[in-house]
Amino acid sequence: MTAGMGSYDWRFDSGRICLDLVATSETASGAASGAASGAEEPLAEAGRLGQWLVGAGLVPAGTPLAAVDGHWAAGFVELRDCVGQLVRAQIDGRCAEFALERVNVFAAGPPPGVRAVRAPDGSLVRTLSAAPDCEALLAAVARDAVELLTDPASRARLRRCEGDSCRRVYLDTSRGRRRRWCSSEVCGNRERVARHRRRAAVARA
């Protein structure tokens, strides 16, 4: 699943909201963005954090997001970096104590309140009980990270994409746990194309 963002797309195929947040540090092409490449931080660009919040399902579509600003972006960037450190440390068998402490701080707050309301067609739809609050939304993502990292079965499914130049981390829910790429359509397709080109080059030689 992707949400259009102009020059690239947010992707929501990591298997968890917290991992989808970690993936915002990369463009859809798989190349690192933000501070890692000297480019502008994607979450800080106008409207993009709000679109990510909607795409991730943290905020219902149509919710006014006028309050989303640089302060919000800074909080989500910090949480993203801390969760990224934690999940990669978990995969590598390392500790990341400062990142763990910060995620716990974010998770300590209450998540957003939700309520069911009637849509024009009479069906029930989800909405927030109050205007979107940065700390509450950060808490929701941080709690997702805590739940992921404290569940042995989920921890065992954490994988790092094998695609060239891709650093995405995802939850492998495939049968037999044989998934190699964050996305078969993106990194998997790139590898298949590269393999085809190598075979063609050998055949020409």
Buried (B, 14 or more C-beta within 10 A) or exposed (E): EBBEBEEBBBBBBBBBBBBBBBBBBBBBEBBBBBEEEEEEBBBBBEEBBBBBBBBBBBBBEEBEBEEBEEEBBBBBBBBBBBBBBBBBBBEEEEEBEEBBEBBEBBBEBEBBEEEEEEEEEEEEBEBBEEEBBBBBBBBBBBBBBBEBBEEEEBBEBBBBBEBEEBBBBBBBEEEEEEBBBBBBEBBBEBBEEEEEEEEEEEEEE
